[in-house]
Amino acid sequence: MYAVEGLAGWDVPEPFRVEVEAVERRPKLTILRMVITNPTQKPQTGHFASDRSRADFADFRLLDPVNGRHYTPLRENDADGQAFGTRHGRYSDDFQPGVPYPVEVYFPPLPPGTKTVTVAPTTQMGPLTGIPVTEGAADPVSKPGDPWQIVAPQGQIWEGAWNVEELVETPRRTTRQDGTTETIGLRTDVLFAFDKAKLGPKATAVLDEVVEETRRRADPAKPPVIVTGHTDSKGDDAYNQQLSVRRADSVSEYLQAKLGTDYRYQTDGKGETQPVAPNEQPGGADNPEGRALNRRVDISYTIKQENPGATGSEPSVGDVRGSVLPPAPFRTSPGEPVTTFDHRGKYKVDVLPAFRDGAYLVVSFDVTALVDHVPIPGPFEWWVNDFVRPSSYGAIVVVDPATKARYFPIRWAENQIHHLAEGRKGRAYAYFPAPPDDRTSITLQVQGGQTVPEVPIVRWDR
C-alpha cells in the first residue's frame, strides 16, 4: 500500500488520504490510479487542481529520479487547460466522510526503461517514492457521470515532460543544467582584476578545470561552445557592455588554445542586462552578494547524450555533485523532526531528516501557522538567484559545510504552502541536486537569517 495523508485545497485546506494503486504505462500515455478519502467526519470540497476554478486532479506530478525527468498531467489545448482524467463537480459535498473515491490522472508515456517513479503532489503532503511502473494494454475511455466523470484525452492535447534543471554554486562558480544544456558561470572577481579584461593569476587553475570538464561533457557534434560576459548594474551601460565582451573574448581565447579545433565557439557580451540575482535588497539597499553573482562569464554547451533519456552519465560539478543512486523505496513516514525553528514569527518549522531519491536530495519539513493564515506569496518564496524565482522554496538553500557548495531547489519538483489557518500544520518538501554520496548531513540556509546545521541525510535505498 502506497498512501500519504496531508492537506489539499486553497482558502481552507482540508485533510485527505491519498493512496496510489498503480502507475500504468500504456502505448500512448501513463495512467496514475489513486483512491482519495476524506478522513474527517464532515463533507469536504477538495481542490486537487492548481486552478481553484477547476475540479480536475492536476496537482499531481510524476518524477523519474534516475533519468532526471518530470511529467505533468495531459491537458486540453495548452498548459493552462483542464487535466484529462477524473473530474468532479466542485460541490460542497463532493467528498463524503470515509468514502473511497477512485481517481485517474493521465500523463505522457514513460520510457520503457523507467521502472519506478515518485508521485509528487503539489498539495501539502509529502512525495510517494518508489512507486513501481506496471504495463497496461488498452488506453482509457471517457465515462460520463454526475457530478463525477472521466474524460479521456481527445482533441488537441498538451503534454508536459521535461528534463530536471539544476543549479549548484561554489565559491568560484555556478553550474546550471537545463535539460541537455549545461552552463558554467565563472565569477569574474576570480578571473580578472577590478575593471580589467586580462586574465589574472588565479584564472589559470579555474579555467583549466573548465577545460577538462568541457572536454569530458560537451558534445563537439552539437556546437557551439558559447562564452558570454556579464556585469553588475554599477557604471555606465555602454561601458559595461564593452567590458563584458572583452572579458568573454579573453576566456574564449583561453578555451580555444586548450581545447583546439574539435569545437566551434561563439562569443558574446550582455553587459548588465541579464542579472541572475538582485543587485539590490528589498527596499533598495545594495546587495553585494547579488552583484558578485552577476559579474560572471558563462560557458554553455550541449551535453553528450550517453544514455537514452539521460542528460549525461557523469556528475556535472566535479566532486561537489553526488551520483545517481537507486530510487528511494516507499516509506510511510519521513521520520521524526530533527530540529525546530521560528520563521519570521509567523511559522513554526519542524525540519525532518533529508533523504536521497535517485540523483537528488529531498528536504521536507512541517510548517505550523502561528497566525491566522499564510498569505500569497508563501512563507519560503524568495529568489536569491533568478533560477529559483518560480520556486515555492527559493528562500531555502542546501549547503555542504565541507566544500561550501550551495544547492538550489529544483523547480517544479516540490509542493506549495500557501494557506494555513492558525494552528494548522502542512507538510512541505523540495528536491535539490544531491551533494557527494559520502555526506551524512547538510546545512539549511533560509533567507532572513536562519541557519539550520547538521540535518541528517538518511539512506533509504540501503
N, C-alpha and C positions, 0 to 999 in steps of 0.2 A: 504494500500500500504506500502510495506517494501522496502525502497530504500535508497541508500547511494551513495555519489559521492566522488571520490578521484583519485589518480594516480595509474597506472598499467604499468609495463614494466621494462626494465633493463637499458640499456645505456641511453635512454632518456624517462623516464616515462611520460605517456600521460594521460590526463583527461578522465575518464569514469564514466558512471552512471550504477549502478548495482541494479536491482530490483528483490527481491526474490518473486516468485509467489507461491511456495509451498515447503514444506518438506514432502514427502510422504513415509510412512512406507509400504513396500511390504513384502511378505513372506520371500524372500531371501536377500533383500537389502533395502537401503533407497535411494530415488531419491531427489536430490536438483534441483528444476526447477527455472531458473533465466532468465531475459531478460537484455542483456548488450547493452548499447547505447553509441555511440561516440557523445558527445555534442558539439564538435568543428565544424569548417567549412571546415576541410580538412580530407582526409582519414588517418587512423591510423593503425599501425600493430597490436598492442595489444598483450602483452605477459601476460597470466594468468597462466603460468606454472613455477614451481620452477627451471626448467632447460630451459634456453633460447633457446636450440636447438629443443624444442618440442612445439607443438601448442595445448596442451590439456588445461584443466582448473583445474589443481591440486592445485592452490593457494587458495583454499577454504577448510575450515575445519568445522566440527560441534562440538560444545561443549555443554555437558549437565551439567549446573552449579549446579544442585541439587544433582545428584548422583556422580559428580566428574569424568566424563568420556569424553574423546575427541576422535574424529574419523577423519581419513584422507581418501581420495578417494581410491576406489578399483583400483588396478594397475595390469598390465601384469607382470607375473612371480615373481617379487620381489619388494622391497621398492624403487628401482630406475627405475622401469618400467613406461611406459606411462599410464596415468589415463584413465579408461574407461569412456565413455560418449561422449559428443560433442567434436569434433576436427576440427580445421581449418587449412588452408594451409600455414600460415606464409608469406603471400604476403604483399606487401606494402599497398595494398588497401583492406585488409581483413575487416576492419570496416569502412563503409562509413558513412558520417555525417548524424546524425538523424535517421539512420535505426535501428529498434529494432531487435536484434539477439537473438532468443531463445537458451538457453543453458541448458543441463542436465549434472549433475555430480552424479556418483553412489558411495554410501558409504555402510559400513557394516550395517546389520539390527539393528535398535534401539529396545531396550527392550519394551515390551508392556506398561509398566508404564510411559514411557517418554512422557510427554505431550507437552513440549516446548523445544526448543534448541536455542542456539546462533549460527548464521552463522559467522564464524571468518575468514575474508580474511587475507592472509599473504601479500597482496599488501598494498600500502599506503592509506588505507581508514579504517574507524572505523568498529567495530563489529555491527552486526544486532541482537539485543537481542529480546527475547520474541517471536520467530517465532513458531507458532503452528505446531504440528505434526499431519498430517491427515493420513487417512487409504487409501490404494490402493489395487487393486486385482492382476492385471497381472504384470509380470516382463517385462522390456523393451526388445525391439528387435533392431537389427542393421539396420541402414538406410544409404546406400551408397550415396555419393554426391561429387561434385567437385566445390569448394575446401572444403565445409563443409560436415561433415558426423557424424553419431552417431555409436559408437562401443559398443555393449552390452557386459557385462562380459562373457568371454569364455576362455577355455583352463585353464592354471594354473593361479589362481587368488590370489593376495596378499592382505590381509586385514590388516588395521591399526586401532586398537581400544585399548585404554589404560586407566588405571586409572590415574587421575591427581596426580602429585607428588608435594609435598610441602616442604618448609624449613622455619622454624621460629626460630629466635635466641634471647635469652635473655642474660643478663649479666652473668648468671651462666650455661646456657645450650643451645643446639640446639635441635630441634625436626624435624626430616625429615620423611615424609611419601612417600613411593614408592609403590603405589598400596596397597596391603594388608600387607605390611611390614612397621613397624614403628621403627625408630631408635632414641634413646635419646642419645645425645652426651654431656657428663658432662665434664666441664673444670677441668683438674687435678690441676690447680692452686687453685681451691676452695676445692678440696678433700684432697690434700696432701701438705706437706711442700716440699721445693725445694729438689730434688734428693731423696725423700723418697717414700716408698710404704705403710707406715702405715697411716690409715685414720686420718685426722686432726680433730680439734674441730668443724669446720664448716661443716664437711661432713655429720653428722647425719641428720640435717634438710633437706639437699639436697636429700640424699638417701631415707629418709622416704617419701618424696614427690614422688620419682620414684617408691617406693614400692607400694604406693597406686595407682598410675597410671597404673603400670604393672598389679596389681590385677584386676583393673577395665577394662582394654583394651586388655590384652594379652590372647590368646586362649590356655589354657593348653592342649587341644586336638591336637594342632599342634606345638609340641615342635621342637627345644629347645628355651629357652631364651639365647641369645648369648651375652657374655660380652667380648669385645675386647679392649685392651690397645693400645695407640698410643703416640708417642713423636714427637718433632720437629726434625730438622736436626742437631742441635748442639750436639757435643760429638761423642764418638766412636760408630760405628754402632752396634757392638755386645753388648755393654753396654746398648744402647738404647733399643735393643730387649729384654734383660733381665728385664730392668726396666718396660717396657710395660706389660710384662707377670705378674710380681709381683703385679703391680697396678690392673690389671684385676682380679687377684686372690683375692685381698682384697675386691674389690667391689662385686664380685660374692659371696664370703663368707657372706657378709652382707645381700645380697638379699636372699640367701638361708635360713639364720637364721630367716628372717622376713616372707618370703613367704611360707616356708615349702616345703612339698613333693608333692604339687599339680603340680609343674612344674619341668621340666628337664632343665639342664643347660649345656652350653658349654663355655669354657674359652679359649682365645687366645690372643696373642700379636703380633703386626705388626711393632713395633719399629717406624722408621721414613719413612717407605716405602709407606704409604698411606696418604699423606697430603691432607687436604680439602681446603687449602688456600696457596697462595705463601709464602714461607719462606723469599723471597727477593722481593724488589720492582723492577720494570723495571729499568735496568741499574746496578743492582747488590747491591743496598743499602739494609741494613737489614730491615725486615718487622716485628716488634714486635707484631702487631695485628694478622698477619697471623700465626706467631709461637704460639701465645696463643691459637688460634683455633685448631692448630694441636696437642697440648698437651691435650689429651682427653681420656676418656673411653666411648666407645659406648655400649649401651644396645639395642639389637634388638629383636623383637618378631613379631609373626603373629597376626594381629588384629582380634578380634571376628567379625564375619560377622552377624550382627543383622538384616540387611535389604538387600533383593536381589539387587545386583548391586551397593551397597554402601560399603564404607570401614570403617564402624563403625558409630554409631549414635551420639556419643558424641564428642565434640571438643578435639583435641589432645594435647593442650598445656595449660591446666588449664584455668586461667582467662585472657590469652592474645590472645586466638583464638576465633573469632566470631562464631556464629551458622549458620545453613543453613536457609537462608531467601528465600522468593519466588523469582523466576527469575525476572530480570528486564524487564518491558514491553518495547516494541519498542518505541524509541524516534527519531524524525527526526534530532535533534541536541543535542550534548552533553553540550551545554551551552556556555557562553562567557568565555574567558580566565580570570583567577583569578590573574595571575602574569606572568611576563616575565623575562627570564634571558638569559645571553650570555654564550654559551658553547664553550670554547676553542678558542674564537674569530672567529669561523667559522660558527656558527649556532645561530640563534635567536629561542628561545624555548618559546612558549606560552602554559602555563600549564592550562588545562581545569579542571573543577570540577571532583573529583573522584565519583564513584557510586558503589553500591553493586549489584551483579548479582548472586543470589543463595548463595553459600558458599564463594564467592570470592569478592575481591575489584578490580575494573577496574580503572586504571590510564591512562589518554590519554592526548596528547599534540600535538601541531602543530610545526613542525620543518621547518624553512626557512633557506635555504643555503645563507651564506654571501660571499661564494667563488664560484668558477666555478662549482664544483660538489663534492658530498660526496663520498670518495673512500671506497673500501672494506678494512678492516672491517668498519662497520657502526659507527656512532658517539657515540653510547652507548654500544658497545660490549667490555666488560671487565669482569674479574671474580674476585670478592672479596671472593668467595667461589667456590669450584670445582662444586657444584651443578648447578651453573648458567653459567658454561663455555660455553655451547652451546647456551645460550640465546642471543637474539638481544639487550636486555636491562639489561645485567648483571651488568652494572655500576650503576644502579639505585636501591635503597633500600627504602622501605616504613618504617617509624619509628613512633611508638606510643610514643609521648612525656611523657605520664603518666607513662608507665611501662618500657620505653627504649627498648621494644621488637622491633626487626628488621624483616621485612617480605621481602623475596626474590621473584623475578619474577618466575612465573610458566612456566617451559619450554614447548614450543610448543603452549601455549595459548597467542599468540602475533603476531604482524606483523613485517615487516622489513623496515628499512630506509637505502638504500644503495646509490642510485644515485639521485642527485638533481642538476639541473642547478642553477646557481646563481640567486637568487630572487624567485625560485620555492618553494612552500610550500607543505609539505607532512604531512599527519595525521599519528600519531603513537599511539599505545595502548599496554598495557600489563596487564595481570591478576596476582593478588597477593593473598595469603591467607588473609582472612579478619580479621581485629582487632575486639575487642569486639563490640557488637551491639550498645552500647550507645555512641561510639566515633562519633563525628561530624566533626573531621578534623584530618589530618595526616601531617607528615613532610616528604619531599623527600630529601634523601641524594644522591648526584651524585658524582661518583668518579672523582676526580680532584678538589674538594673543595667546590662546590656549595651546599648550604643547602636552601631548599625551605620550609618555615614553613607555617602552617595554610592553607593547601589545603583542602577546604571543601569536605565533603562526602555527596552527595545528595542521598536521599532515593527515588528511582523511583518506588518502589513497593507499596508505600502508595497512 
